[in-house]
């Protein structure tokens, strides 16, 4: 299959490389020349313009920073430039309204499209073990599998257009809440005289079990290896978590849902980012509890 991949950042670069490993011909585009050079080394064919990258392809995958950019790229450079019948897959994490609007624009022009945001982070993007939460018609989802599976450990149909974005915003709101609670529990154990590793050994095998504790322990030298063991470098940046929490709060306001813990988590990450923590892994919230 011939696939255009637009957006080769920390996540997109590894994803595009895994499509090449699966035997697909990948047309790669990014504004960064360094990213394009890495894509070439991974076996992609680099392009310097989106319309050229999408010409003649079977599918277009986008991994872009926000909804405004997603809409601009599709309306100006993808819709009407990609061949009739091409499948569009937007793997960006964006607001629900824009996701649905772009899908409607694509469908109106005769294309099928899915929103397919991901969970798993940079390591999973590089390793081909992402979880894709897919919104779109049954037909579009069936077609999307061949593109998504080489990058995934799981590809789940969440529902109609926009359902993937709903799943992503709910998942990451829950993750933010879990991470803050995990950090508070580890610090409380330490300050109350319990060795944090002993607390980990107990809680990770009891009702405190959660991914933030068991698989991504946010305290250096305790539990599972994570960015905490590298001064919180790499991993999932706190600034990106704040972006996702803001999307979740916007979604909650639109849906009329009460999310007091989500609101509090957003406030905590806002304060951390404003204090200069945007580039630190989101587990670095633990450092605010010293």
C-alpha positions as CSV (number, residue, x, y, z in Angstrom):
1,X,0.0,0.0,0.0
2,X,1.1,3.5,-0.7
3,X,0.7,5.8,2.4
4,X,1.4,9.5,2.9
5,X,2.4,10.3,6.5
6,X,2.1,14.0,7.5
7,X,3.8,15.0,10.8
8,X,7.0,13.2,11.8
9,X,7.5,14.5,15.4
10,X,8.3,12.4,18.4
11,X,5.4,10.1,17.7
12,X,5.0,10.3,14.0
13,X,8.6,9.4,13.1
14,X,8.4,6.0,14.8
15,X,4.9,5.3,13.4
16,X,6.0,6.0,9.8
17,X,9.0,3.8,10.3
18,X,6.8,0.9,11.4
19,X,4.7,1.3,8.3
20,X,7.9,0.9,6.2
21,X,8.9,-2.2,8.2
22,X,5.5,-3.7,7.3
23,X,6.2,-3.3,3.6
24,X,4.3,-0.2,2.8
25,X,5.6,2.6,0.6
26,X,5.6,5.7,2.8
27,X,5.6,9.3,1.5
28,X,6.7,11.4,4.4
29,X,6.2,15.2,5.1
30,X,7.3,17.4,7.9
31,X,8.3,21.1,8.2
32,X,11.5,19.9,10.0
33,X,14.4,18.9,7.7
34,X,15.8,16.9,10.5
35,X,12.6,14.9,10.8
36,X,12.6,14.3,7.0
37,X,16.2,13.1,7.2
38,X,15.3,10.6,9.9
39,X,12.4,9.5,7.8
40,X,14.6,8.9,4.8
41,X,17.0,6.8,6.9
42,X,14.0,4.8,8.1
43,X,13.1,4.0,4.4
44,X,10.4,6.7,3.8
45,X,10.4,8.8,0.7
46,X,10.6,12.5,1.9
47,X,8.5,15.3,0.3
48,X,8.7,19.0,0.8
49,X,5.1,19.7,0.0
50,X,1.9,18.0,1.3
51,X,0.1,17.9,-2.1
52,X,3.0,16.1,-3.6
53,X,3.2,13.7,-0.7
54,X,-0.5,12.7,-1.0
55,X,-0.5,12.4,-4.8
56,X,-1.3,8.8,-5.9
57,X,-1.5,7.3,-2.4
58,X,-4.1,4.8,-1.0
59,X,-4.2,6.4,2.5
60,X,-3.1,9.6,4.3
61,X,-2.1,9.5,8.0
62,X,-1.7,12.7,9.9
63,X,-0.1,13.2,13.3
64,X,-0.3,17.0,14.0
65,X,-0.1,19.3,17.0
66,X,-3.7,20.7,17.2
67,X,-7.1,21.0,15.6
68,X,-6.3,24.2,13.8
69,X,-3.4,22.7,12.0
70,X,-5.3,19.5,11.2
71,X,-8.1,21.5,9.6
72,X,-5.7,23.7,7.6
73,X,-3.7,20.8,6.3
74,X,-6.8,18.8,5.2
75,X,-8.7,21.7,3.6
76,X,-5.7,23.3,1.8
77,X,-3.4,20.3,1.0
78,X,-5.1,17.0,1.3
79,X,-8.8,17.1,0.3
80,X,-8.9,17.3,-3.5
81,X,-5.2,16.6,-3.8
82,X,-5.3,13.0,-2.7
83,X,-6.8,10.5,-5.2
84,X,-10.5,9.8,-5.2
85,X,-11.2,6.9,-2.8
86,X,-8.1,7.5,-0.6
87,X,-8.7,6.8,3.1
88,X,-7.8,9.6,5.6
89,X,-6.6,8.7,9.2
90,X,-6.0,11.5,11.6
91,X,-4.1,10.2,14.6
92,X,-3.7,13.7,16.2
93,X,-5.3,14.4,19.6
94,X,-7.6,17.4,18.9
95,X,-10.9,18.9,19.9
96,X,-14.0,16.9,19.2
97,X,-15.7,19.6,17.1
98,X,-12.8,20.0,14.7
99,X,-12.5,16.2,14.4
100,X,-16.1,15.9,13.3
101,X,-15.9,19.0,11.1
102,X,-12.9,17.7,9.1
103,X,-14.5,14.3,8.7
104,X,-17.6,15.9,7.3
105,X,-15.6,18.0,4.9
106,X,-13.7,14.8,3.7
107,X,-16.9,12.8,3.3
108,X,-18.5,15.7,1.4
109,X,-15.6,15.5,-1.0
110,X,-16.0,11.7,-1.4
111,X,-13.4,10.4,1.0
112,X,-13.7,8.1,4.0
113,X,-12.0,9.3,7.2
114,X,-11.4,8.1,10.7
115,X,-10.2,9.9,13.8
116,X,-7.7,7.6,15.4
117,X,-5.8,9.1,18.4
118,X,-3.3,7.0,20.2
119,X,-2.2,5.9,23.6
120,X,1.2,4.5,24.6
121,X,3.7,7.3,24.2
122,X,7.0,7.6,22.3
123,X,8.3,4.1,23.2
124,X,5.1,2.5,21.9
125,X,5.2,4.6,18.8
126,X,8.8,3.4,18.1
127,X,8.0,-0.2,19.1
128,X,4.7,-0.5,17.1
129,X,2.7,-1.1,20.3
130,X,0.3,1.8,20.3
131,X,-3.4,1.6,21.2
132,X,-5.6,3.3,18.6
133,X,-9.1,4.5,19.5
134,X,-10.9,4.8,16.2
135,X,-14.0,6.9,15.4
136,X,-15.7,6.4,12.0
137,X,-18.1,4.3,10.0
138,X,-17.9,0.5,9.9
139,X,-16.6,0.7,6.4
140,X,-13.9,3.2,7.2
141,X,-12.8,1.3,10.3
142,X,-12.5,-1.9,8.3
143,X,-10.2,-0.2,5.8
144,X,-8.2,1.5,8.5
145,X,-7.0,-1.8,10.0
146,X,-4.4,-2.5,7.3
147,X,-2.8,0.9,8.0
148,X,-3.0,1.0,11.8
149,X,-2.1,-2.6,12.7
150,X,1.6,-2.4,11.9
151,X,1.8,0.4,14.4
152,X,-0.4,-1.1,17.1
153,X,-0.9,-3.6,19.9
154,X,-4.6,-2.8,19.8
155,X,-7.0,-1.1,17.3
156,X,-10.4,-0.5,18.8
157,X,-13.5,0.8,17.1
158,X,-14.9,3.4,19.6
159,X,-17.9,4.3,17.4
160,X,-18.9,6.9,14.9
161,X,-16.9,10.0,13.9
162,X,-15.4,11.7,16.9
163,X,-15.7,8.7,19.2
164,X,-11.9,8.2,19.1
165,X,-11.3,11.7,20.4
166,X,-13.9,11.2,23.1
167,X,-12.2,8.0,24.2
168,X,-8.8,9.7,24.2
169,X,-9.9,12.7,26.3
170,X,-11.5,10.5,28.9
171,X,-8.5,8.2,29.0
172,X,-6.0,10.9,29.5
173,X,-8.1,12.8,32.1
174,X,-8.1,9.5,34.0
175,X,-4.4,9.1,33.5
176,X,-3.7,12.6,34.9
177,X,-5.8,12.0,37.9
178,X,-4.1,8.6,38.6
179,X,-0.6,10.1,38.2
180,X,-1.3,12.9,40.7
181,X,-2.7,10.4,43.2
182,X,0.2,8.1,42.7
183,X,2.7,10.9,43.3
184,X,0.9,12.0,46.4
185,X,0.8,8.4,47.8
186,X,4.5,7.8,47.2
187,X,5.4,11.1,48.9
188,X,3.0,10.5,51.8
189,X,4.6,7.0,52.4
190,X,8.1,8.5,52.3
191,X,7.3,11.4,54.6
192,X,5.4,9.2,57.1
193,X,8.5,6.9,57.4
194,X,7.6,4.0,55.0
195,X,10.2,3.1,52.4
196,X,8.7,4.1,49.0
197,X,9.9,0.8,47.5
198,X,8.1,-1.1,50.2
199,X,5.0,0.9,49.6
200,X,5.3,0.1,45.9
201,X,5.7,-3.6,46.6
202,X,2.5,-3.5,48.7
203,X,0.3,-1.2,46.7
204,X,1.2,-2.5,43.3
205,X,-0.2,-5.9,44.4
206,X,-3.3,-4.5,46.1
207,X,-6.1,-2.1,45.4
208,X,-3.7,0.8,44.6
209,X,-2.7,-1.0,41.4
210,X,-2.7,1.3,38.4
211,X,-0.6,2.0,35.3
212,X,1.0,5.1,36.8
213,X,2.3,3.2,39.8
214,X,2.9,-0.3,38.4
215,X,4.3,0.5,34.9
216,X,5.5,4.1,35.0
217,X,6.5,4.7,38.6
218,X,7.1,8.5,39.0
219,X,9.8,8.3,41.8
220,X,13.4,7.6,40.8
221,X,14.8,4.3,41.9
222,X,11.4,2.9,42.9
223,X,9.3,0.3,41.1
224,X,9.2,0.3,37.3
225,X,11.7,2.2,35.2
226,X,10.4,5.5,33.9
227,X,11.5,9.0,33.0
228,X,11.8,9.7,36.7
229,X,15.0,7.7,36.6
230,X,16.3,10.2,34.0
231,X,15.4,13.5,35.8
232,X,12.0,13.3,34.1
233,X,13.5,13.8,30.6
234,X,11.6,12.2,27.7
235,X,8.3,10.4,28.2
236,X,5.0,12.3,28.0
237,X,5.6,16.0,28.5
238,X,3.5,17.8,31.1
239,X,2.7,20.5,28.5
240,X,1.0,17.8,26.4
241,X,-0.9,16.4,29.3
242,X,-2.2,19.9,30.0
243,X,-3.3,20.2,26.4
244,X,-5.2,17.0,26.7
245,X,-6.8,18.0,30.0
246,X,-8.0,21.3,28.4
247,X,-9.5,19.3,25.6
248,X,-11.3,17.1,28.2
249,X,-12.6,20.1,30.1
250,X,-13.9,21.7,26.8
251,X,-15.5,18.3,26.0
252,X,-17.1,18.1,29.5
253,X,-18.5,21.6,29.2
254,X,-20.0,20.8,25.8
255,X,-21.5,17.6,27.1
256,X,-22.7,19.1,30.4
257,X,-20.6,16.6,32.4
258,X,-19.4,17.2,35.9
259,X,-15.6,16.5,36.2
260,X,-14.4,18.1,39.5
261,X,-11.3,15.8,39.7
262,X,-10.5,16.6,36.1
263,X,-10.8,20.3,36.7
264,X,-8.5,20.0,39.7
265,X,-5.9,18.0,37.7
266,X,-6.0,20.6,35.0
267,X,-5.3,23.3,37.6
268,X,-2.4,21.3,39.1
269,X,-0.8,20.8,35.6
270,X,-1.4,24.5,34.7
271,X,0.6,25.6,37.7
272,X,3.4,23.1,37.0
273,X,3.6,24.2,33.3
274,X,3.5,27.9,34.2
275,X,6.4,27.3,36.7
276,X,8.5,26.0,33.8
277,X,7.7,22.3,33.8
278,X,6.1,22.0,30.3
279,X,9.0,19.9,28.9
280,X,9.3,17.6,31.9
281,X,7.6,14.2,31.9
282,X,4.1,14.5,33.5
283,X,5.2,12.3,36.4
284,X,7.4,15.2,37.5
285,X,4.3,16.4,39.4
286,X,6.0,14.5,42.2
287,X,8.7,17.2,42.5
288,X,6.1,19.7,43.5
289,X,5.4,17.7,46.7
290,X,8.9,18.0,48.2
